[in-house]
């Protein structure tokens, strides 16, 4: 039974905001206003089933941290933490995305079971809100994976178990130095506003209370708009240039309607009708201030003369009629658009849309619906009206969550399945090549307060580096039909903001000779607000600038591809990634066997170590053979095969976003393997890492002391006392991650009795991190932590590895117990976890890191 700990910070907790930043549903409700906040003492970690030997046999024997005697509490522990924290993401896969064999999942927070159900039922959304799409998704929703994205907070403890070995999984969670502002997750809170917000992903700002184009109202500062027509005869066209102003960019919207969408599209759908009639209906979002709505249907036109009557909220509103679609060859997509009378849409936030079969050569098919609202947009030269996408419905057996989220229902179904078709076009191959080149060469460049923070091709910045693919996520989107690119990343600045569109000098000169840039006129709108408080927050190092760090390289054998390598402080919110595999025979997707490996704050142990590339993007089985999908925080929106358009072998674009971010105080290295072992498969990768930080400032972690328990002089200087017998021994091993073959010889000590030592800290600290290098031969090392005689918590490390035994581990102390002190006495008392036997506590070195502003 878990011993109740007397934690100082809990006695002082007032449930008000502290240095932990937004937690729980605040991650969504306040994300746009607090995304750039720097958060000392917040640490992102991950448990996963990666192969501890550094090979590619993930899952299996590496999936369970500990096996329990089978009980109704589960048999296999996959995640466990003591202290305050939050589970941000649970991902699993097995059996091609079917989870029946995993059995039940139990999530226990602060001793309370908040989930105690069969995993497949949870992923299917059968628990009801908040565990519904897209806060959960099953193997169909994510092309082979299962995800739980409900942010589940806890004040004292977290444990996750499943009935049987889950094979492949990761649990991403954040730890907090104290529990201030943290409440135990309440599964009865249905979070209806969060679900509604997430179901609108890619069509409006994640925070609709902060006004942006088509993004809702709110009592925010008036929006100012910079509207530009980009002149590609110059190398640099500013689309916004502000000086002497403190504020924040709220939205960037680029429109390039002449771009040609990438024609190969994989989609699934349904059909109804025939002799027995039939119908379908769904619920769709619109802008309440609309001056009209239009509906667009993707269809297979090889079924000729499809006619269905449209009803809006029970009222006749027009007809779908594909009779006029001609010139379509076999295996081609087509689209049909119908305008709806504003009388049926005005002042409404949602429409109930129903299609009733009338006639056809066979039946009426539907694969995707897109809903556009005609809205008034504030512009520098007055008001203008534009069509903005306000909802998307993906139909078919691969989108059960999307269907349920839109209350989709079909009667008289005659078919369901998927198609791999192409869009028709005149001279499309050349125009497609020009469009892809435009997206790769035309760059978005941003400078804030004198720092170059954005310099990336337009396509990759908006998550569509493979070409003009429709892409949706929580923070950016691409509408491939209209050539509209939207970003809602908040971009704060203290005194100066300049964003421009740039092209290479040679291309600008060639524009006069009617090169590709003349084919693609671009208009740009940037929305921002003035906010004097932002300047003050930057001065106090409370905010970070927005960065979009672009990388593009041919991978190198034996070296991970690096998304981001930075120093300073900040947090990473995700990546978009385009992969051109160069494997010519055999498994063309073998490069995806590479695991992500993310190192934080100087640790040699990866804090996050995954099980495969498609697993990192929270899918599975090579994106289940190339079925594309979009979710708010992850997706695979583009896939091309060998010989398709400009793809030589195998090409994929994907994205992964983190709700709570990957916080770092001194630096971060974020990389991914390319190939199953030692980065052995060739590819061309390009990516953008989205993050906030202050690389221009000194690290927030300051080394103020170091204790070597194997060195007698260090023991004497730090008044090191061991209450019992210590075992001192030589260790010749390696760290996990890229250096798993690099053996290091060092001395270590083990003990099952208390140890105590005194260390120096910075008196102006905002918390202290105890940084331990240890031998992780045996997992579940556990010690009670006393500071100056006061019990403050329990340090639990479940990880174990008999092959790569070196481990960098840490424990964060709240500023409540360290502030205004220049010295601490640390006492570690090894204890048995949950009444189990005491495991030997290992130490090679303790580094004492003070968190400073």
N, C-alpha and C positions, 0 to 999 in steps of 0.2 A: 504494500500500500504506500502510495506517495506521501512522504512526510511533509506536513505543512511547514513552509519556511516563513520565518519572520523577516520580511523584506522592508527595509527602511522606506524605500520609495513608495511602497504600497500604503504605508501608514500616512504618507503625505499626499497621496493621490487625490486630485480634485476633479478628475474627469474633464479637465480643460485641455486645450491644445498645448503641447510641449514641443520639444525638439524632435519628436518622432515624425512630425509632419502629418499629412492626412493619412488616416488608417481606415480600414474597413470600407464601407460604402462611400466614405469621404473621398476615396481615391477616384471615384467617378463623379460624385456631386461637386467636388471642388478641384477636380484635376486641372482644368484650364487655368484657374487662378493661382494654383500652387505648384504647378509642374516644375517650375524653375527654382524652387526653394532648395537650399543646401541643408542636409540633414545629418549633423554629426551624431554618431552613436547608433545609426541605423545600418544594419549589415544584411546583405542578401546572400543566401546559401541554398544549396540544393542537395538532396539525396537522390541517387539514381542507381540503376542496375548495370553500370559500366563494368567492363572486364577489368578487374583489379590487376591483372598481369600486363596490361597495356596492349592486349591483343584484341580480337574482334568477336570473341565469344560472349557478347553481352547477355544479360539476363541469366536464366538458369541459376547456378550456384551463387551468383552475385546479387540476386534480387532481394533477398531478405536480410535485414540487419540482424535479426534474431528470430529463431523459430521458437514458438511457444507450444506448450501442450494444447492440443485443439480444444478450444472453449468457444462459448458464444461471443467472446471478445476478439476472435480471429486467431489465426495460426502464424501468420507471417507479418512481422513489423517492417514497414517500409519507410517510416519517418518518425523521429522522436526528438523533442527538444524540451528543455526546462528553462523557464524564464518567460518574459513577455515577447510576443511576436505575432506573426500573421502568415497564414498559408495563402499564397497568391495564386498558385497554379498546381493542379494535379493532372498529369498526363500518363496514359498507359496505352499499350497495344499488345495484342496477341492474336493468334488465329485469324489473321487478315482483318482485324478490327472487330471481332466478335468476342465478348467478354464473359460468356456464361461460365466458363471453367474457372474464372477467378473467384466466383462466389460472392460473398458479402464483403463490403467495405465498411469499416468502422472508423469514424473520425471522432476522436475524443479530445475535447478542449477544456482545460481546467476541471477535469474529472467528469465532464458532461458529454454524453454521446450526442453529437449534433447530426451525425449521419450513422445509421445502423441499418443498411439496406443492401440488397444485391446490387453490385456495381452496374450491371447492364440496365437495371431499372433506373438508377440514378442518371446514367448517361442518356437514357431515352427521355428524360424529363418527367418521369412518372411520379416523382415526389411532389411536383408542383412548385410554385414560386417559393424561394428564389432559384430553385434548382431546375430552371427551364432554359431553353435555347434563347440567346447564345451564351448564357453563363454556364451551360453544360452543352456538350455535343458528343454524339456517338460516332462509330466508325464510318457511317455514311455521311454525316455532316462534315467530317474532316478528312475524308479520303483515307481512312485506315487507322485513325487514332481515336482516343476518347479523352475528353478534357472536362475538368471542373474548374471554373474561373471565378467562383464565388469567393470574395476575400473574407477569410475566416480568422478573426482575431482571438487572441487568448492572453491572459495575464500571468499565468503561472506555468502551464504545461500544454504540450501538444503530443499526441500519439496517433498514428494512422496504421491500421492493420487490415489485411485481407485474409480470406479463408485459405487460399492456396497461392503458390508461387505465381506472381503476375507476369513473369518473364521480363517485359520491358516497361520501365516506368521512370518518371522523374517527379519529384515534389519540390517546387521552388517556394521558398519561404523567406521571410524577413525577421530578423531578431532586433529587439529594442533594448537599450541599456536599462530602461525602467518601464513601468506600466502606466506612466502618466498619459492621460488621454485615451487609454486603451480599455475597452469593455469586452467581456466575453461575447463572442458571436452568438446571435440569437437566430436560430433557424426559423422562427415563427415570423420574423420580419420579412415580408414578401418583396420588399424593395421594388415595388411596381414602377417607380420613376426611373430606377436604374435600368430595368429591363426594357422599358420604352426607349430610353436613351440609346442603349446598345443596339436595339433592333433597327434604329435609324442610322447605323454606322455607314460612313461613306457618303451620306447625303446632307449632313449638317454638322455643325460644331458639336463636339462631345459635351460641351456645357452651353445649353441653349439659353441660359440666362445672361451670357456674355454675348452681346449682339455682334453678329457677322452677317454676311450676305445670306439671306434666306435662313438665318440661324435662330430666329426667335426674337423675343423682346428683351425685357429686363430694364433695370434702372441704372444702367452703366453710363459712363461718359459718352457724349455724342460721338458717333463714328465719323471719322474723316476718311476720304477716299482719294487715292491717287489713281487716275485712269490714264493709261498710256497705250499708244499704238507703237509697237517695237519697230524700229528702223534698222533693218539688217544690212544697210549700207555702211553702218559704223560697227566698230568692234564692241562697243559698250553702250547700252541704252539704259540709263537709270529709270526704274519704274517707281521708285520712291527715294527721296533724299532729304532727310530731316537733320537739322543742326540746332543745338541749343534747346532741345526738347527732351523731356523725360517721358517715356511711355512704353507701349507694347504693341507689336504687330499682332493682329488677331487672325487675319486670313490673307493668303495669297491665292489669287485666282488667275490662271492663264487660260486663254482660249485660242485654239489653233484649229478651226473647223475643217481645214483642207487636209489635215493629216488622214492617212489611210489606216484603218484598223487592221491589225494582223488577222488574216482571213481564217486560219485554222482555229476552230472553236469546238471544244468538247462540251457537250451539254446533254442533260437528261430531261425527260418530259413525260407528259401523259396525253391521252386523247379520249374523247367521248363522242357519242353520237351514233350515226348509222341508223338502222331501222328503228331502234328503240329510243332514239332521241338522247337526251342527257344534258348535263349542265355542269358548270363549275362556278365557284364564287370564292372571294377572298376579301380581306380587309386591307386597305392601303392608306398610307399617310400622305397628307397634302398640306400645303401652307395655308393657314386660315385667312391670310390676306391675299389669296390668289385672285387673279382676274381670269381664271380659266385653268383647265387641267387637260392634259393629253395622255393617252395610254398608248404604249408601244408593246407589241407582241412579237416575240421571236417564234417562227414557225418553220415547219418542213413543208415547202411549197409543192413537193412532188405529189402530195394529196391535193388535187385541184378543186377549185371552186368551193372553198370552205366559207360558210356563212353562219354567223351566230348573232343573235340579238343581245345588246348590252343593256343591263339595268343598273342604275346608280341609286342605291338606297331604295330599291323597289320601283323606281321610275324609269320608263324607257328612255334610253340616252343615245341610241344609234346602233350601228351594226359593224361587226367584223366581216369583211368580204374580200377574200383573196382572189376573186375572179379576175381582177385586173392585173395580177402579177404574172408577167410573161418573161420569156427569155431566160428562165432558170433551168440549168441543166441538172442532172441527177447529182445527189450528194451536195447540194447547195443550201445554205440558209437564206431566209428572207425575213423581212420585218414589215409590219403593218402598223400604222399610227392612226388613231381616232381622236379627234378633239371633242371635249365634253362641254356642253353649254354651261357658262359660269353660273347660271341660275341654280344649277344642281350642285355646285361646289363652293359657292361663296360662304365665308365665315365658318367653314367646317375644317376640322383637323384630320378627319378620317372619312373614307368612303367605303361602303360595302358594294363591291363590284361583282356582277353576276353575268355569265355568258350562257345563253340558252341556244342549243343546237337548232339550226333551221334546215340546212341542206349541205351536201358535199358529195364528191365522188366516192368518199369512203367514210371519213369522220373528221372531227375538228381537233387539231393538235395544238398544244401549248407547251413551251419550254421555259419561257422567261417573260415576265412583264416588268416594264419600267414606267414609272409614273412621274411626270414633270408638271410642276406648277409654274404658272406665269406670275412672276412677282415683281414688285417695284424695287429697284436697286438704287440706293443713293449714289450719286456720281458727282465728280468735281464740277461738272457743267450742268447740274440739275438731276432730275429723276429720270431713270430709264427703266424699261421693262425687259426682263430676260426669262427664258425658260430654264429653271433649275430642277435637277432631279431630286425628288423628295422621297422616293421609295423604290425598292427593287424586290421582286419576288422571283426566286429560283424554284422551279417546279420539278418534281421527279423523285424517284426512289433514292437518289443520292442527296436529297435535301429535305429530310423529314423535319428537322428543326425549323427551317425557313418556312415550310408549309404550315406547321403548327403555329409559328409565331405570327403568321398572317391569317390564321383561321381558315386556311384553304380547305375546300371540300369539293369532291367531284362525285357526280352521279352518272351512271351509265358508262363507266370507264371501259374502253375497248382496247387500250394498249398502254404500256409503260415501259420505258427503257432509255437507252442513251444513243446518241449519234455523234460521229466525228465528221463534221461538215465544214465547208468553207463559204466565205462570203464572195459574191461575184463582184467584178469590177472591170472597168475598161483599162487595159494596159496596167493591170494592178501590180504586176511583178516589179516594174520599174518604179511606179509610184510608191509601192510598199517599201522598196529598198531606199528610196529617197526619204520616206517618212522615218524609217528606222535610223538612217544616218542623221537626220535632223535631230531626233531625240537624243542621239549619242553625242553630237557635237555642240548643240546649243546648250549653254550652261546658265544655271542660276547662281548668282554670286551675291553674298550678303556680308556686309561689314557693320559691326556694332561697336560703338565706343572705341574705334581705332583698331579693332581686332577682326581679321578675316575669319569668319566662322562657317561660311557656306561657299563652296565652290564645287559644284557637282553638275553633271549632265541633267537636263530637265527630266528625261525619262526615268533615270534611276532615283532622283530625288522623290518622285511621286510613286515609286515602287513598281515601275514598269520599264525596266531596263532592257527587256527582251524585244520590245517593240510596242506598238500601240495596242495594248491589251486593257480591257476593262478591269479596273482594280479598285477594291474598296477596303478600307481599314478604318480604325477609330480616328486616326489623325490626318489621313490624306486619302484622296481618291482620284481616279481617272474615269471619266465618262467617254468611252471610246466612240460612241455614236456622234457626239457633238464636239469632240476634241477639247473637252473642258478638264482642266487640272486644278484641284483644290487642296490646299494645305491649311490646317487649323493649328499647327504648332504655335504656341505662344512664344514670341520673341521679344523679351524685354530689353530696354536700352536706357542708359543713364543720361546721355547727352546727344548721341549721334546714331542715326540709322540710315544705311544706304543699301538698297537692293537693286540689282541690275540684271539684265539679260545680256550675255556676252557670246560672241562667236569668234572663231579664229580669224586673224587678220586676213589670211588668204581667202577665206570664205566670204568675208565682208566685201573684199574687192571684187570677188567673182559675182556677188549679188547683182552688181550693175549689168552683168552679162547674162542675167536670168538663170542663175544657178538654183539649187534646191531651195534656198532661203526665200527667193522671190515667190515660190509656189505656196509658201505657208505663212501667210500674214498672221501675226500674233497680236492680241490685245491683252493687257495686263491690268489687274486691279489689286491694290493692296489696301487692306483695312487696318486702321490702327486707332489707338486712343492715347490721350495725354494722361499721365499719372505721375505727379511730382514725387510721390512716396517711393517710386522705383529707384530713383537716384539715391535716396537715403538708404535703401536696402542694399544697393550695390556697395555703398561706402562702408557698410557694416559687414560685408561679405556674407550676406544672407541669400543672395541670388546668384545664379549662374547664367551666362549667355547661352543662347541656343546655338548648337553646332550640328552641322550635317557633314560628317567626315567621309569623303569619297576615296575608295581604293579601286584599282584596276590593275591586275597583273596575271601573268601566266604562273600557275602554281609551281613551286619548287620541291623536288623530292626531299623528304625528311624534314620539312618545315611547314608548320601550320600556316594557313592563310589567316592574316591578321585583319580583322574588321577595324580595330581601334587599339592604339597604344598611346596612352597619355599619362601625364603627371598632373598634380594639383588635386583639386577636389571637385566632386560633381556626382551626377548619376546618369546612367545610360538607360534609354527607354526603348531601344530596339534597333533592328536592322532591316533593310531591304537588300536582297541578294539575288544576283543573276549569275547563273552557272552555265558555261558552255563546256560540256564534257568533251574530252579529246580521245576517249577510248574508242578504238576503231572496230574491234571485234569482241565477241563474247558478251558479257554483261556491260552494256554501254552506260549503265547508271551506277557502276561500282564506286565511282567517286563519292557517291552519297553515303557510303559506309563510314565516312568521317564523322568524328564526334566533336562537339563544341567543347572548348576548354577555356575557362575564364578565370583569370587570376586578379585578385583584388589586394590593394594596399601592401604590395611587396611580398605577399605570401608565395612560396614556391609550390604549394599545393593548390591545384585548381579548386576554387570555391564552388564552381559549377562545372561538372564533367558529365557529358551526355552519352547517348547510345547510338547516334547516327544523325545524318543531316536532316532527313525528313522527320526524324523524331524531334530534333531541335525546333523545327517548324510545326511541331505538334500534330503531325499526320502519322503515316505509317506505311510500310511495305512499298517503298519508292513512290509515295503518293498514290498508293493503290493503283499501280499501273497507269499513272498519268491522268487521273480524273482530277480536274482543277476544282478549287473551292475558295470561298472568301468567308472569313470570320472577322470580328472586330479586332482581334489581337494576333491573328495568324492567318496565313493563307498561301495558296499556290495558284496564282491567277493566270500563269502562262506556261505552256508546255509545247515544245516543238520536237519532232523526231528527225532522224537522219534523212536528209534530202528534202526536208520540208522548208520551203522558203530559203532563208540564209543560214539554217542550222546544219552544221557539218555532221554531227553525230547525235548528241542528245543535249537539249537545252531546256532550262527550267528557271522560272523566277518565283521567289517566295519571300515572305516577310514574317517577322516575329516581333511583337511588342510586349513590354512588361508594364503592368499597371503601376507597381510601386517603384520601378526603376532598380538599377543595380548601383547602389551608392558606393562611393569610394572617397577616402580621405587623403590619400597620398598618390594614388595612381591605379591604372587598370590596363590589363592586356586581355583583349577579347579576340579569340581566334577559333578556327575550326579546321579539323583534318580534311584531307581530300584523299579518300581511299581507306581501306580497312586497317592497314598496319603501316606505320611509319610514313604516312602521307605519300603513298606509292602510286597513286593514279593521277594522270595529267588532266588539267582543266584550265580554262580561262575564267577567272572570277572577277566580278565587279560588285561593289556594295556601297551602301551609305549607312553609317551608324548615326543614329539620332540621339543627342545627349545634351545635357546642360552642365556647364562647369566653369571653373576659373583656373585654367592651366597657367595663367599669368601670375597667379598668387602662389606663395609657398604652400607646401602640403599642410593639411590640418593635423596630421599625425607627426608628433615630434618625439624622437627617441630621447628619453630622459634618464634611462638606466638600463642595465643589462646584468642578469644574474646567470652565472654558469655553475650549476650545482656539482659539476664534475671537477671544478677547479678550487683548490683549497684557499687561495688568496681571495677569489671572488666570494667564497662562502664567508670568510672572515669579514670582508668589507660590508657585506649585506646582512651580517648577524644571522646567517643561515643556520637553522636548528632543525635537526631531524629527530623526531620523538622515538623512532624505532630503527630497525636495521634497514639500511639501504643496500641494494645490489648495484654495484658499479661494473659496467661491462662495455666492451667495444662493439660497435655496430657498423657494419659495412653494407649499406643498402642505398636506395635511391628514393626520390620523390615520385609520386604519380604524375601523369601528364607527359609532356613532350620529352622530359629528361628522365624517363623511367629506366633507361639503360645506363645512365651516368651514376656509377656507384660513388658514394662518399663514405669516408671512414671517419667516425666520430665516437665520442664517449657518451654514455647515457647512464642514468640512474633510475631504478625502480623502487617503489616502496608502497606498502599498504598502511603506513602510519602517517600521522600529521607531519607537515613540514611548515616552517615559518621563516620569513625573511623580510627585511626592510629595504625599501626602494625610494629613490627620489622621483618626484613628479614636478611639473610646472604648476606653480601656485595659481596661475591664471587659467587653469585648464577648464574645459567644458566636458569633462569626463576623461576616463583613462581606459586604455585597452591593454589587458594582460595578454601578451603574445607568446605562446609556448611552442617550441619545437620539441617533438616527442617521437617515441617509437610506437607505432600503431599496430604492432604485431597482434595485440589482443584488443578487441573492441569493447565498448561500454565502460571505458574508464570514467570514473565519476568522483568528484570531490565537492564537499561543502566549502564555500568561500567565505572567509572572515576578513574584514578590513578593520584594523584598529580594534580588534576584539568583538566586532559586531557581525553577526551572520547576515550576509547580504544576498545569498543565493546559492545555487548548486550548479557546478560546471559539469555538464554531461557531454561526452563525445562518443556516440555510438559506433563511429567508423572503425574498421579494422582492415588490415591488408598485410598478408604474410609475404608478399613479393616485393612491393615498394613500401617499405616500412616507415620512411621518414614522413612526418606530418607536421605542417604548420597549422596551429590551432589558436583560437583566441577567445577571450571572455571580456565583455564590455562592462565597465563600472559606471554607474550613473553619476553625473556631476553632483547629485544630492549628497553623495558620500565622499567626494574627492575635492570639491571646489574649495578654494582658499587654503588648501593644504600643500605643503611642499614635500611631504614625506608620508608614506604609507607603510604599515606593517601588514603583510599579507600572510594569512594562515590557510593552508589547504589541508583538508581532512578527508582522505579517501573513505568512501562509504559504499555499501552495496546498494545498487539501484533496485528499487521496488523490492526490498527485503532479500535481494539476491546476495551472493557472496561478494566480498570486496575484491575488486580487480586491481592489480598493481598499477599505480599511477606512475607514468613515465615522464621524464623530463631530460632534455638535452640543453636547453637554454630558455630563459624567460627574458623577453624584451619588454620593457615598460614604455608604452607609447601614450603620451599626453595629447589630448585633442585640444588644439589651440585655434583661435580665430586668426 
